[in-house]
Amino acid sequence: MADIYFNSAIQTEYVDPVSFVPGLRCRFELDGTKMAYLSNMRLLDIGVVSGSLHTYNRGLGALALIKNIRLLDGRTELSALRNPAQYLFFKNANRTNAINDSNDGYLKRHQLGFQVKEIDNKIATIFIRGQADTTDANTAKAYLDLREVFPILNTLRVLPTELFKNLQIEIEFNPKERDVLADTSSAIAPVRPILAVDTISNEVMVRQEINAIAKNGVVWDEIEWDSFVIPAVDTSGFGAAITATQSIANQSLGFKGKYVERLLLCKQLQDITKGSTGTIQNGFGGVASSQALLNQTTQYRLNGKNVLPGFNGISGQNERLGVLSDEWGSVNSYPGSNLYAWSKGLENVETGDKLNGQMSWDCVRLGARVADLVVNISRTNNLDASAQAATNDGIVCNLYGEVKKALALGASAGASYRIVYA
């Protein structure tokens, strides 16, 4: 792509939102008189002003502010990411420790990326990567490459305005302090963000890209979301040695009829207030964290057949982590990150008692068209009288699937296009 990114016909522009409602939403409109835009769009100045100095959510950073985000061409939705918190936390963790520690943590203001402390040799995030402050000038703001949330931009190198005449980006904010800041006691006010885009003024280059789209088409893996709930279990009458097994079989209808590649399962506390002690988030908080469950098993039945070997599928937390790493690559974790109520947490990780079991993700590669998809999960219920007992609490299981979509261009130059499920 060097011929695109290193050309004198490219100019960077900074776009203000045409509408901005603090705490609710903002919208950007791109100039349709430009020939084309490169797909490397960047959202700048993501952040909040708070009542006092506070760190952002440790796992999401300032991205905790984004509740929903869409890329539109007029009324046509090109790409979108709904309910992004759990997915974005996973993607933040889906990097090496070195990248998070020296790069991504500062771009997004999260606290992933760990060091070993000199005095007690515990694992910790020593350097704070920017905090929300009381004024716009002083508050730390984040950067987001929009290719992370709009997968179509990873396939399209260029968005010609001859095809996409009315490009817009819409962002819905999350106004809840409990989701955005590590200390939920302070009110917040989102800062007005800026969109950075690169425009192309070379007609030959743009025409080549339009011809390539017409000839080859565009196919990408859109991230779509579905969810179901594991109900809470009352274990107050259990004795110390009493346990029970809870099994849930959920039929997912969100992916029915669609071709799905990888499926990511994130387990969120149904009562997100349990992710905090008083006004302070425990570790990554109740919104971002994917909770470890005791003796969890996970099996997927696709079109009437089990996807994973064995009746129960994956039954071990490190087996679960191994499958995740095989499919997605690096996972920036730490001892106890995927273990429920691990007794050695404080010996290895600073505030390990708060960080235990908050990075337990499930994934599977389906690689097929879904006619029927059932997710089977079991966990052990026990006598856990702590304020947060994820293995007994209600859990929202968020499913993020890579769904095949395609853009088909009309036969003639300048003809309309259609976006369809591939």
Solvent accessible surface area in square Angstrom, and as a share of the most:
residue,aa,sasa,rsa
1,M,108,0.48
2,A,66,0.51
3,D,93,0.48
4,I,4,0.02
5,Y,66,0.25
6,F,171,0.71
7,N,54,0.28
8,S,121,0.78
9,A,18,0.14
10,I,36,0.18
11,Q,115,0.51
12,T,60,0.35
13,E,39,0.18
14,Y,145,0.55
15,V,29,0.17
16,D,85,0.44
17,P,5,0.03
18,V,80,0.46
19,S,43,0.28
20,F,42,0.17
21,V,59,0.34
22,P,84,0.53
23,G,12,0.12
24,L,88,0.44
25,R,128,0.47
26,C,2,0.01
27,R,71,0.26
28,F,0,0.00
29,E,68,0.30
30,L,11,0.06
31,D,66,0.34
32,G,42,0.40
33,T,123,0.71
34,K,61,0.26
35,M,78,0.35
36,A,0,0.00
37,Y,3,0.01
38,L,0,0.00
39,S,2,0.01
40,N,15,0.08
41,M,0,0.00
42,R,36,0.13
43,L,3,0.01
44,L,40,0.20
45,D,44,0.23
46,I,5,0.03
47,G,0,0.00
48,V,0,0.00
49,V,34,0.20
50,S,6,0.04
51,G,56,0.54
52,S,49,0.31
53,L,100,0.50
54,H,28,0.12
55,T,27,0.16
56,Y,0,0.00
57,N,0,0.00
58,R,54,0.20
59,G,0,0.00
60,L,1,0.00
61,G,0,0.00
62,A,0,0.00
63,L,2,0.01
64,A,6,0.04
65,L,1,0.01
66,I,5,0.03
67,K,88,0.37
68,N,37,0.19
69,I,1,0.00
70,R,75,0.28
71,L,0,0.00
72,L,7,0.04
73,D,18,0.09
74,G,20,0.19
75,R,246,0.90
76,T,57,0.33
77,E,54,0.24
78,L,1,0.01
79,S,2,0.01
80,A,3,0.02
81,L,2,0.01
82,R,107,0.39
83,N,49,0.25
84,P,3,0.02
85,A,16,0.12
86,Q,2,0.01
87,Y,11,0.04
88,L,3,0.01
89,F,0,0.00
90,F,0,0.00
91,K,45,0.19
92,N,1,0.00
93,A,0,0.00
94,N,24,0.12
95,R,50,0.18
96,T,58,0.34
97,N,57,0.29
98,A,70,0.54
99,I,83,0.42
100,N,0,0.00
101,D,35,0.18
102,S,87,0.56
103,N,77,0.39
104,D,8,0.04
105,G,0,0.00
106,Y,87,0.33
107,L,72,0.36
108,K,3,0.01
109,R,54,0.20
110,H,0,0.00
111,Q,10,0.04
112,L,0,0.00
113,G,0,0.00
114,F,18,0.07
115,Q,33,0.15
116,V,95,0.54
117,K,53,0.23
118,E,163,0.73
119,I,166,0.84
120,D,67,0.35
121,N,112,0.57
122,K,51,0.22
123,I,38,0.19
124,A,10,0.08
125,T,25,0.15
126,I,82,0.42
127,F,119,0.50
128,I,95,0.48
129,R,2,0.01
130,G,19,0.18
131,Q,43,0.19
132,A,0,0.00
133,D,29,0.15
134,T,68,0.40
135,T,61,0.36
136,D,75,0.39
137,A,97,0.75
138,N,100,0.51
139,T,6,0.04
140,A,16,0.13
141,K,41,0.17
142,A,4,0.03
143,Y,71,0.27
144,L,0,0.00
145,D,26,0.14
146,L,0,0.00
147,R,71,0.26
148,E,44,0.20
149,V,3,0.01
150,F,0,0.00
151,P,17,0.11
152,I,1,0.00
153,L,2,0.01
154,N,100,0.51
155,T,61,0.35
156,L,5,0.03
157,R,75,0.27
158,V,1,0.01
159,L,0,0.00
160,P,0,0.00
161,T,14,0.08
162,E,58,0.26
163,L,9,0.05
164,F,1,0.00
165,K,132,0.56
166,N,68,0.35
167,L,3,0.02
168,Q,18,0.08
169,I,0,0.00
170,E,51,0.23
171,I,3,0.02
172,E,66,0.30
173,F,7,0.03
174,N,18,0.09
175,P,60,0.38
176,K,115,0.49
177,E,50,0.23
178,R,72,0.26
179,D,7,0.04
180,V,0,0.00
181,L,0,0.00
182,A,16,0.12
183,D,25,0.13
184,T,18,0.11
185,S,74,0.48
186,S,9,0.06
187,A,69,0.54
188,I,25,0.13
189,A,49,0.38
190,P,12,0.07
191,V,9,0.05
192,R,114,0.41
193,P,4,0.02
194,I,50,0.25
195,L,0,0.00
196,A,2,0.02
197,V,0,0.00
198,D,11,0.06
199,T,10,0.06
200,I,3,0.01
201,S,77,0.49
202,N,49,0.25
203,E,118,0.53
204,V,100,0.58
205,M,22,0.10
206,V,11,0.06
207,R,86,0.31
208,Q,108,0.48
209,E,19,0.08
210,I,4,0.02
211,N,82,0.42
212,A,42,0.32
213,I,11,0.05
214,A,58,0.45
215,K,173,0.73
216,N,110,0.57
217,G,31,0.30
218,V,7,0.04
219,V,79,0.45
220,W,8,0.03
221,D,41,0.21
222,E,8,0.04
223,I,13,0.07
224,E,32,0.15
225,W,101,0.35
226,D,30,0.16
227,S,43,0.28
228,F,16,0.07
229,V,66,0.38
230,I,1,0.00
231,P,68,0.43
232,A,68,0.53
233,V,45,0.26
234,D,119,0.62
235,T,11,0.07
236,S,92,0.59
237,G,73,0.71
238,F,42,0.17
239,G,28,0.27
240,A,101,0.78
241,A,100,0.78
242,I,88,0.45
243,T,84,0.49
244,A,43,0.34
245,T,102,0.59
246,Q,26,0.11
247,S,83,0.53
248,I,38,0.19
249,A,76,0.59
250,N,34,0.17
251,Q,99,0.44
252,S,3,0.02
253,L,119,0.59
254,G,27,0.26
255,F,1,0.00
256,K,113,0.48
257,G,45,0.43
258,K,36,0.15
259,Y,63,0.24
260,V,0,0.00
261,E,30,0.13
262,R,46,0.17
263,L,1,0.01
264,L,1,0.00
265,L,1,0.00
266,C,0,0.00
267,K,0,0.00
268,Q,25,0.11
269,L,2,0.01
270,Q,97,0.43
271,D,66,0.34
272,I,42,0.21
273,T,65,0.38
274,K,66,0.28
275,G,2,0.02
276,S,15,0.10
277,T,82,0.48
278,G,64,0.62
279,T,62,0.36
280,I,92,0.46
281,Q,13,0.06
282,N,21,0.11
283,G,3,0.03
284,F,1,0.00
285,G,1,0.01
286,G,4,0.04
287,V,13,0.08
288,A,0,0.00
289,S,0,0.00
290,S,0,0.00
291,Q,5,0.02
292,A,1,0.01
293,L,1,0.01
294,L,49,0.25
295,N,98,0.50
296,Q,3,0.01
297,T,22,0.13
298,T,0,0.00
299,Q,6,0.02
300,Y,2,0.01
301,R,90,0.33
302,L,22,0.11
303,N,68,0.35
304,G,43,0.42
305,K,154,0.65
306,N,61,0.31
307,V,48,0.28
308,L,26,0.13
309,P,117,0.73
310,G,55,0.53
311,F,176,0.73
312,N,78,0.40
313,G,15,0.15
314,I,6,0.03
315,S,65,0.42
316,G,27,0.26
317,Q,29,0.13
318,N,105,0.54
319,E,87,0.39
320,R,3,0.01
321,L,51,0.25
322,G,32,0.31
323,V,42,0.24
324,L,1,0.01
325,S,48,0.31
326,D,125,0.65
327,E,45,0.20
328,W,27,0.09
329,G,33,0.32
330,S,53,0.34
331,V,27,0.16
332,N,7,0.03
333,S,41,0.26
334,Y,15,0.06
335,P,56,0.35
336,G,3,0.03
337,S,3,0.02
338,N,11,0.06
339,L,51,0.25
340,Y,40,0.15
341,A,70,0.55
342,W,73,0.25
343,S,99,0.64
344,K,96,0.41
345,G,2,0.02
346,L,93,0.46
347,E,117,0.53
348,N,52,0.26
349,V,3,0.01
350,E,64,0.28
351,T,58,0.34
352,G,1,0.01
353,D,81,0.42
354,K,81,0.34
355,L,4,0.02
356,N,25,0.13
357,G,4,0.04
358,Q,5,0.02
359,M,4,0.02
360,S,2,0.01
361,W,3,0.01
362,D,1,0.00
363,C,1,0.01
364,V,4,0.02
365,R,112,0.41
366,L,18,0.09
367,G,31,0.30
368,A,28,0.21
369,R,114,0.42
370,V,1,0.01
371,A,60,0.46
372,D,45,0.23
373,L,0,0.00
374,V,28,0.16
375,V,0,0.00
376,N,42,0.21
377,I,3,0.01
378,S,17,0.11
379,R,2,0.01
380,T,15,0.09
381,N,3,0.01
382,N,29,0.15
383,L,78,0.39
384,D,36,0.19
385,A,103,0.80
386,S,64,0.41
387,A,91,0.70
388,Q,48,0.21
389,A,4,0.03
390,A,3,0.02
391,T,0,0.00
392,N,7,0.04
393,D,15,0.08
394,G,7,0.07
395,I,0,0.00
396,V,29,0.17
397,C,0,0.00
398,N,1,0.01
399,L,0,0.00
400,Y,3,0.01
401,G,0,0.00
402,E,16,0.07
403,V,0,0.00
404,K,50,0.21
405,K,25,0.11
406,A,17,0.13
407,L,3,0.02
408,A,41,0.32
409,L,33,0.16
410,G,26,0.25
411,A,121,0.94
412,S,72,0.46
413,A,84,0.65
414,G,33,0.32
415,A,26,0.20
416,S,94,0.61
417,Y,33,0.13
418,R,155,0.57
419,I,39,0.20
420,V,53,0.31
421,Y,102,0.39
422,A,45,0.35
